[in-house]
Amino acid sequence: MIDDPEGLVRAAQRGDTLAMNELLDGLAPYVGRICGPIALADGPDATQEALIAVFRGVRRLENPAALFGWVRAIAVREAVRVARRRQRQVPADLSEVPAPDDPQLAVQVQDVLARLSPEHRAVLVLRDLEGMDEQAAAAVLEVPTGTAKSRLHRARASFRKAWGS
């Protein structure tokens, strides 16, 4: 985790290479947690693309206190873009659903997530992993609140349907 994110941002904006490296190293796990569930197998690529966008845009960040919200928006945008670009629709065999304590459960969840569109995975990550409400998720996704709500509804319905098949 980053000890002084605002100070690092300001130093990076002034051209301090060490501060930029520390900032990007500190943000990498956070960005990875957002990109992974959206871009799935391409999560590392999406994470790298997001960190490159942060590197290129940090000088234009007007409010260093808004760093994590700004980075979250970039990570979601890049993860959706990478997933859309390299979208893979590989049907999963869910004939035997594991017990909740079975280590295969995470693999099965990933298989079901792979069936969803990147936009649906993005709204699920923002709502169910990041804990955002519909308005905040809509702002990050740059869509109207109603669109975020309907995507969330369809994503959850699709997830349930895929899980049950």
C-alpha positions as YAML, in Angstrom:
chain: A
units: angstrom
residues:
- id: 1
  name: MET
  ca: [0.00, 0.00, 0.00]
- id: 2
  name: ILE
  ca: [1.09, 3.55, -0.59]
- id: 3
  name: ASP
  ca: [2.05, 5.53, 2.54]
- id: 4
  name: ASP
  ca: [1.61, 9.06, 1.14]
- id: 5
  name: PRO
  ca: [-0.28, 8.84, -2.15]
- id: 6
  name: GLU
  ca: [-0.80, 12.60, -2.50]
- id: 7
  name: GLY
  ca: [2.87, 13.33, -1.89]
- id: 8
  name: LEU
  ca: [3.91, 10.68, -4.39]
- id: 9
  name: VAL
  ca: [1.53, 12.06, -7.00]
- id: 10
  name: ARG
  ca: [2.86, 15.59, -6.53]
- id: 11
  name: ALA
  ca: [6.47, 14.38, -6.74]
- id: 12
  name: ALA
  ca: [5.69, 12.29, -9.84]
- id: 13
  name: GLN
  ca: [3.99, 15.30, -11.42]
- id: 14
  name: ARG
  ca: [7.20, 17.28, -10.88]
- id: 15
  name: GLY
  ca: [9.14, 14.60, -12.77]
- id: 16
  name: ASP
  ca: [10.55, 12.59, -9.85]
- id: 17
  name: THR
  ca: [11.22, 9.18, -11.44]
- id: 18
  name: LEU
  ca: [11.60, 7.36, -8.12]
- id: 19
  name: ALA
  ca: [8.26, 8.71, -6.92]
- id: 20
  name: MET
  ca: [6.62, 7.61, -10.16]
- id: 21
  name: ASN
  ca: [8.07, 4.11, -9.78]
- id: 22
  name: GLU
  ca: [6.92, 3.89, -6.16]
- id: 23
  name: LEU
  ca: [3.46, 5.16, -7.13]
- id: 24
  name: LEU
  ca: [3.05, 2.62, -9.94]
- id: 25
  name: ASP
  ca: [4.41, -0.22, -7.80]
- id: 26
  name: GLY
  ca: [1.96, 0.68, -5.04]
- id: 27
  name: LEU
  ca: [-0.99, 0.92, -7.43]
- id: 28
  name: ALA
  ca: [-0.27, -2.32, -9.30]
- id: 29
  name: PRO
  ca: [-2.02, -4.71, -6.84]
- id: 30
  name: TYR
  ca: [-5.08, -2.44, -6.63]
- id: 31
  name: VAL
  ca: [-5.33, -2.16, -10.41]
- id: 32
  name: GLY
  ca: [-4.84, -5.93, -10.75]
- id: 33
  name: ARG
  ca: [-7.72, -6.65, -8.35]
- id: 34
  name: ILE
  ca: [-9.99, -4.55, -10.55]
- id: 35
  name: CYS
  ca: [-8.77, -5.69, -13.97]
- id: 36
  name: GLY
  ca: [-8.55, -9.43, -13.24]
- id: 37
  name: PRO
  ca: [-12.24, -10.20, -12.78]
- id: 38
  name: ILE
  ca: [-13.22, -8.01, -15.75]
- id: 39
  name: ALA
  ca: [-10.59, -9.02, -18.30]
- id: 40
  name: LEU
  ca: [-10.22, -12.59, -16.96]
- id: 41
  name: ALA
  ca: [-7.25, -14.30, -18.67]
- id: 42
  name: ASP
  ca: [-6.24, -10.94, -20.10]
- id: 43
  name: GLY
  ca: [-6.21, -9.35, -16.63]
- id: 44
  name: PRO
  ca: [-2.42, -8.91, -16.56]
- id: 45
  name: ASP
  ca: [-2.53, -7.19, -19.97]
- id: 46
  name: ALA
  ca: [-5.35, -4.93, -18.80]
- id: 47
  name: THR
  ca: [-3.43, -4.14, -15.61]
- id: 48
  name: GLN
  ca: [-0.37, -3.17, -17.62]
- id: 49
  name: GLU
  ca: [-2.44, -1.03, -20.00]
- id: 50
  name: ALA
  ca: [-4.08, 0.72, -17.04]
- id: 51
  name: LEU
  ca: [-0.74, 1.41, -15.37]
- id: 52
  name: ILE
  ca: [0.61, 2.82, -18.63]
- id: 53
  name: ALA
  ca: [-2.44, 5.12, -18.81]
- id: 54
  name: VAL
  ca: [-1.79, 6.21, -15.21]
- id: 55
  name: PHE
  ca: [1.86, 6.88, -16.04]
- id: 56
  name: ARG
  ca: [0.91, 8.97, -19.07]
- id: 57
  name: GLY
  ca: [-1.89, 10.87, -17.36]
- id: 58
  name: VAL
  ca: [-0.67, 11.50, -13.82]
- id: 59
  name: ARG
  ca: [0.64, 14.97, -14.72]
- id: 60
  name: ARG
  ca: [-2.91, 15.99, -15.66]
- id: 61
  name: LEU
  ca: [-4.44, 14.75, -12.39]
- id: 62
  name: GLU
  ca: [-5.67, 17.99, -10.84]
- id: 63
  name: ASN
  ca: [-6.60, 16.63, -7.42]
- id: 64
  name: PRO
  ca: [-4.05, 14.14, -6.02]
- id: 65
  name: ALA
  ca: [-6.52, 13.26, -3.25]
- id: 66
  name: ALA
  ca: [-8.74, 11.72, -5.94]
- id: 67
  name: LEU
  ca: [-5.99, 9.30, -7.02]
- id: 68
  name: PHE
  ca: [-7.75, 6.03, -6.25]
- id: 69
  name: GLY
  ca: [-11.05, 7.02, -7.87]
- id: 70
  name: TRP
  ca: [-9.18, 8.24, -10.94]
- id: 71
  name: VAL
  ca: [-7.14, 5.02, -11.10]
- id: 72
  name: ARG
  ca: [-10.27, 2.88, -10.59]
- id: 73
  name: ALA
  ca: [-11.95, 4.55, -13.57]
- id: 74
  name: ILE
  ca: [-8.87, 3.99, -15.72]
- id: 75
  name: ALA
  ca: [-8.58, 0.35, -14.63]
- id: 76
  name: VAL
  ca: [-12.22, -0.43, -15.41]
- id: 77
  name: ARG
  ca: [-12.02, 1.33, -18.78]
- id: 78
  name: GLU
  ca: [-8.84, -0.50, -19.79]
- id: 79
  name: ALA
  ca: [-10.08, -3.87, -18.53]
- id: 80
  name: VAL
  ca: [-13.29, -3.56, -20.55]
- id: 81
  name: ARG
  ca: [-11.34, -2.40, -23.60]
- id: 82
  name: VAL
  ca: [-8.86, -5.30, -23.40]
- id: 83
  name: ALA
  ca: [-11.60, -7.84, -22.72]
- id: 84
  name: ARG
  ca: [-13.66, -6.55, -25.61]
- id: 85
  name: ARG
  ca: [-10.65, -6.62, -27.91]
- id: 86
  name: ARG
  ca: [-9.66, -10.16, -26.96]
- id: 87
  name: GLN
  ca: [-13.01, -11.48, -25.89]
- id: 88
  name: ARG
  ca: [-13.08, -15.21, -25.59]
- id: 89
  name: GLN
  ca: [-16.36, -17.04, -25.40]
- id: 90
  name: VAL
  ca: [-15.36, -20.51, -24.26]
- id: 91
  name: PRO
  ca: [-18.31, -22.42, -22.83]
- id: 92
  name: ALA
  ca: [-17.60, -23.99, -19.47]
- id: 93
  name: ASP
  ca: [-18.62, -27.48, -18.43]
- id: 94
  name: LEU
  ca: [-20.49, -26.96, -15.18]
- id: 95
  name: SER
  ca: [-21.92, -30.46, -14.97]
- id: 96
  name: GLU
  ca: [-20.56, -30.92, -11.45]
- id: 97
  name: VAL
  ca: [-20.87, -27.83, -9.28]
- id: 98
  name: PRO
  ca: [-18.41, -28.05, -6.35]
- id: 99
  name: ALA
  ca: [-19.25, -27.64, -2.69]
- id: 100
  name: PRO
  ca: [-18.69, -24.14, -1.20]
- id: 101
  name: ASP
  ca: [-15.47, -25.24, 0.54]
- id: 102
  name: ASP
  ca: [-14.11, -26.95, -2.59]
- id: 103
  name: PRO
  ca: [-11.03, -25.20, -4.08]
- id: 104
  name: GLN
  ca: [-12.50, -25.77, -7.53]
- id: 105
  name: LEU
  ca: [-15.28, -23.29, -6.74]
- id: 106
  name: ALA
  ca: [-13.12, -20.30, -7.68]
- id: 107
  name: VAL
  ca: [-12.31, -21.96, -11.00]
- id: 108
  name: GLN
  ca: [-16.01, -22.58, -11.65]
- id: 109
  name: VAL
  ca: [-16.85, -18.95, -10.83]
- id: 110
  name: GLN
  ca: [-14.17, -17.82, -13.29]
- id: 111
  name: ASP
  ca: [-15.72, -20.08, -15.95]
- id: 112
  name: VAL
  ca: [-19.14, -18.56, -15.37]
- id: 113
  name: LEU
  ca: [-17.71, -15.03, -15.44]
- id: 114
  name: ALA
  ca: [-16.07, -15.84, -18.77]
- id: 115
  name: ARG
  ca: [-19.54, -16.24, -20.25]
- id: 116
  name: LEU
  ca: [-20.50, -12.65, -19.38]
- id: 117
  name: SER
  ca: [-19.68, -9.62, -21.50]
- id: 118
  name: PRO
  ca: [-16.89, -7.31, -20.30]
- id: 119
  name: GLU
  ca: [-19.47, -4.61, -19.52]
- id: 120
  name: HIS
  ca: [-21.41, -7.02, -17.30]
- id: 121
  name: ARG
  ca: [-18.25, -8.20, -15.54]
- id: 122
  name: ALA
  ca: [-17.26, -4.55, -14.96]
- id: 123
  name: VAL
  ca: [-20.53, -3.63, -13.25]
- id: 124
  name: LEU
  ca: [-20.40, -6.81, -11.13]
- id: 125
  name: VAL
  ca: [-16.86, -5.99, -10.00]
- id: 126
  name: LEU
  ca: [-17.76, -2.41, -9.10]
- id: 127
  name: ARG
  ca: [-20.91, -3.38, -7.21]
- id: 128
  name: ASP
  ca: [-20.03, -6.71, -5.62]
- id: 129
  name: LEU
  ca: [-16.26, -6.49, -5.15]
- id: 130
  name: GLU
  ca: [-15.68, -2.74, -4.82]
- id: 131
  name: GLY
  ca: [-18.98, -2.19, -2.93]
- id: 132
  name: MET
  ca: [-20.08, 0.82, -5.00]
- id: 133
  name: ASP
  ca: [-23.70, 1.87, -5.35]
- id: 134
  name: GLU
  ca: [-25.34, 2.19, -8.78]
- id: 135
  name: GLN
  ca: [-24.63, 5.92, -9.09]
- id: 136
  name: ALA
  ca: [-20.91, 5.53, -8.33]
- id: 137
  name: ALA
  ca: [-20.60, 2.52, -10.66]
- id: 138
  name: ALA
  ca: [-22.38, 4.45, -13.40]
- id: 139
  name: ALA
  ca: [-19.96, 7.36, -12.97]
- id: 140
  name: VAL
  ca: [-16.93, 5.06, -13.25]
- id: 141
  name: LEU
  ca: [-18.40, 3.32, -16.29]
- id: 142
  name: GLU
  ca: [-19.42, 6.68, -17.78]
- id: 143
  name: VAL
  ca: [-23.01, 5.56, -18.38]
- id: 144
  name: PRO
  ca: [-26.36, 6.77, -17.01]
- id: 145
  name: THR
  ca: [-27.41, 5.30, -13.66]
- id: 146
  name: GLY
  ca: [-30.30, 3.47, -15.30]
- id: 147
  name: THR
  ca: [-27.90, 1.78, -17.70]
- id: 148
  name: ALA
  ca: [-25.70, 0.64, -14.81]
- id: 149
  name: LYS
  ca: [-28.77, -0.73, -12.99]
- id: 150
  name: SER
  ca: [-30.01, -2.62, -16.04]
- id: 151
  name: ARG
  ca: [-26.52, -4.00, -16.76]
- id: 152
  name: LEU
  ca: [-26.25, -5.15, -13.17]
- id: 153
  name: HIS
  ca: [-29.65, -6.83, -13.33]
- id: 154
  name: ARG
  ca: [-28.80, -8.57, -16.62]
- id: 155
  name: ALA
  ca: [-25.33, -9.52, -15.37]
- id: 156
  name: ARG
  ca: [-26.68, -11.12, -12.22]
- id: 157
  name: ALA
  ca: [-29.43, -12.92, -14.17]
- id: 158
  name: SER
  ca: [-26.89, -14.17, -16.71]
- id: 159
  name: PHE
  ca: [-24.58, -15.30, -13.94]
- id: 160
  name: ARG
  ca: [-27.39, -17.20, -12.21]
- id: 161
  name: LYS
  ca: [-28.48, -18.78, -15.50]
- id: 162
  name: ALA
  ca: [-24.91, -19.81, -16.44]
- id: 163
  name: TRP
  ca: [-24.29, -21.12, -12.94]
- id: 164
  name: GLY
  ca: [-27.41, -23.26, -13.08]
- id: 165
  name: SER
  ca: [-26.72, -24.76, -16.50]
...
